[in-house]
Amino acid sequence: MSGFSRDAVYSGNIGEYLSKSIRYVTPEMFGALGDGNTDDTDAIQAAIEYLKTDSTKSGLIGYGDYAISSSLVISGFAYGFKMHLRSLRALGIWQDYDNWKTAAPLILIGGDGGMVGLDIRCEYVDGGGKADWMNITAQGCGGSHFHAERLTDVVNGVAAKGDTTWPVASNKVTGGYWGRGVGVGIWLQRGNGGTSPVVEGWIIDVNFIQNFQNGGALLRHGAQYANVRGQFDFNGRYLSEVTVSENTTNGLTRGDTVTYGTHTAEIIAFYQHPIGTYKLLLAEGHNVSTKGSHFSVDATLTHSNSSWSSTIIAVKTPASSHWYPDIIHDFTGGSFGKCTIFSPYCGGIVGGLLHSSVYYFGNSSSATTNSVNGAQWVHSGSVMSLRDAYRDNYVLDIAEKFMAPGCHLYMRAYRIYGSEVGLTLLQSKSTLIRTFTYAGDESVANLQEVWRLTLKSTLGGIAGECLVYVSKSGISIVNNTITGVTLSASGFLLSGSQGSQASMFILINFQRI
């Protein structure tokens, strides 16, 4: 009642009093029953349209169980829109779909004119096995928030399927428990026309996405800079990942069909991971995790729309070693992904250009579940290792007493040095250079320890190197090629002298080998 005086809102008519004081509309005001059985499509759509004409109402709020037979269309809200529904479900008469990519949504967002500031929340969503929850199309929206606390029996959850014509960026999707979907939980990809129809910078933060047949999240070119949180598991049961012998994926297109004998599958993604290893993610149309893949090692795949063919050299199926293609990082053909993925538990991340994103997730079957632009740290309990995920090799191992590179060490034009000593030798006077100690950390007890000593000076002809052996009793000089300076050993003391100059500056580099 803030902002109203009693006289302004009440003239003896209780209905008028409530109408002026309530700042939102409900579906019931426009004829909805909210009983979960009656078709409330027209009533809810009428409420949505009414909000375009009445600036005194802030949104649409409904506490019923609303069943609809066709999509609710949200468009034309340039300055924000709020819709909170306790329950939204598809009626049994909802139109069937040809395949999981073409299902109609319960809520369709987009039209002429981009929108910002949408706030759409459903506590419970039931797609009846036929409907997506939400599609973004045409000029869509940006800077908006979509929430479904419990989402079940949909085809896809939230999807921008590639028919946007305007930037649909910086939206946020949140939720509680999403499960049992025919398609994918989140599907984002760039539109095919219009003005820069990217879907960049989305935040995806659903507590748990599980059991979507074709993946938990599908991120394609245009969905760069996504921020994915929450947990994923048991998604992608209808998918298999095949590694092929052909060293190219040229000619392949997402959505095309590959064939082996009488068996066909749809290409969801193709990628190299690691570099030089070519893989296809295939939708086989049945539960691969329980019935197995139709494709096997040494089988030859052919492509429906080109001359491409290849022999299968490996097949990976969901549930094997607890692996699931939960998140599909499908950026092959783009320059990078640059996504940030932090998932407390995830069955697996697959796709192209994984080295261009940052991800961290956990599961019980894989050690390599973190990567910062392709750099992975793993620890066995005794050795900490740095891996190059792009090349699938180990760069560095660090144990308790050693550090070992995984490849040749190339120093470019830079020096290699251990410890350095610079000093001035006076003519005919012995000067202490260094006191050695026996470390005793060799792999075998009582072995002598070896240092390489390299000497140089500002004067020509003063140069050379030698080896210094260190034992428990002292040092000895071996293979001495130094000219112009005389080295001597006494116990653990290394000294030097020269007789040609009043003073001579020398620099000595010590490396233990």
C-alpha positions, 0 to 999 in steps of 0.5 A, a space after each residue: 500500500 506504500 504510495 497510496 492514501 486510503 482515499 485514493 484507493 478506496 471509494 467503498 468498492 473493495 475490488 477497486 481497492 485491491 486492484 489499485 493496491 496490487 502491483 502485479 497481475 495473475 493468470 486467474 484475473 484473465 480466466 486461468 484455473 491453474 488446476 493442472 488439467 484445464 488449458 490456461 494458454 490463452 489466459 496466461 498469454 492475455 496476462 502477458 499482453 496486458 502488461 505491455 499496456 499497464 505501467 502500474 503493474 510490475 509483473 505476472 505472478 501465479 501460484 497455480 498449476 498451469 497447463 498449456 497447449 502451445 507456447 507462451 510468447 514473450 516479446 516487446 518488453 524493452 524495459 524488463 518483464 517479470 513472470 513467476 509461476 509456481 507450476 507450468 506443464 504441457 498438456 497431453 495434446 501438445 504437438 509432437 516433434 520430429 526430432 529432439 532438436 525441433 521440439 516447441 517450447 513452453 516459453 518462446 522468447 523473442 520477436 522484433 526488438 531485443 529485450 533486456 531485464 527479463 525475470 522468468 521463474 518457474 518452481 516446477 516445469 513438466 514438458 510432458 515428454 514433448 516440449 522444451 522449457 524455453 527457446 530464445 529466438 529472433 532478437 531474443 533478450 540479453 541481461 536476463 534471468 531464467 530459473 526453474 527449480 524442478 524441471 522434468 520430462 522436457 525435451 530441452 531445457 533452455 535453448 538458443 538453437 541457432 535462429 537468433 538474429 541479434 546478440 543474445 548475451 549475458 543471460 543467467 540460467 539457474 535452477 535446483 534439480 533438472 532431469 529426464 530430458 530427451 535432448 540437452 539441458 542447456 543448448 547455446 549456439 550462434 544464430 545464422 543471420 542478422 546482426 552479430 547473433 552471438 550467445 556469449 557470456 551466459 551464466 549457467 548455475 543449476 544445482 544438478 543437471 542429470 539424465 538428459 539423453 544427448 548431454 547436459 550442456 551443449 556449447 557451440 560457436 557463439 557461446 564463448 565466455 560462458 560461465 558454467 557452474 553446478 553439477 552434472 552426471 548421467 547425461 549423454 547416455 544416447 551418445 558415443 565418442 568414436 576415434 577415427 583414423 582419418 586425420 581430417 574432419 573436413 566435409 563434416 557438418 553438425 547434424 549430418 548422418 554417418 553410416 556403418 552398414 544398416 546403422 546410422 547416427 547423427 553428428 553432434 560434434 567433431 573435434 581433435 583432442 588431443 591434437 592429431 586425434 580425431 573424434 566424432 560425438 554421435 547421437 545413436 538414438 538409443 541408450 548406449 550406456 545399457 545397450 552398447 554402441 552400434 559402432 565398433 573398432 575397425 568398422 568403416 564410417 561413411 558420411 551422408 553428404 560427402 566423400 569422407 569416410 574413416 575407420 573407427 579405431 576406438 569407441 567410448 560409451 557412457 557409463 564406462 569407467 563412470 564417464 559421461 559426456 555431460 558438457 559438450 565444448 563444441 567450438 571446432 571451427 571457432 578461434 577459441 572457447 574461453 569458457 570458465 567451467 567449475 563443476 563440483 562433480 561432472 562425469 566428463 567434458 568433451 569437445 574441441 579447443 578445450 585448451 582455450 578454456 578454464 575448467 575444474 571439475 571432480 569425479 572418481 575416475 579421472 585425474 585430469 579434471 582441471 585445465 587452465 588454457 590447456 595446463 593441467 596439474 595432477 598429483 599421484 601422492 608422490 609426484 606432482 605433474 604438469 600436463 599439456 592437455 592439448 598434446 596429451 603429454 607430461 611437461 614436468 614431474 616434481 617429486 620429493 627430491 627431483 624435478 624432471 622435464 618431460 621434453 628437451 630443455 631449450 634455453 633460446 638465447 638465455 644462459 644456464 647457470 647455478 650459483 655464481 661467484 665474482 671476485 678479484 684476484 690480486 697478483 700472486 695471492 691465493 684467494 678463497 673462491 668457495 667452500 663446498 659441503 657434502 650434501 649426501 643426497 645421491 641415489 646411492 650412499 657415499 657417492 662423490 658429488 660432481 660440480 661443473 665449474 666454468 670460468 670467464 673474465 674481462 680479459 682475453 685468454 682467461 677462460 675454461 672449465 673443470 669438474 670438482 668432485 666432492 666426497 665426505 673428506 674433501 674436494 678434488 679438481 678434475 679435467 681442468 682446462 682453465 688458462 690464466 688462473 690456477 685453482 687449488 683444493 684444500 679440504 673443502 676449500 677451493 682457491 684461485 691465484 694468478 700471476 700476470 696482472 696486478 688485479 684480475 676480475 673473474 666470474 665463475 659459474 657453478 652447476 651441480 651435475 
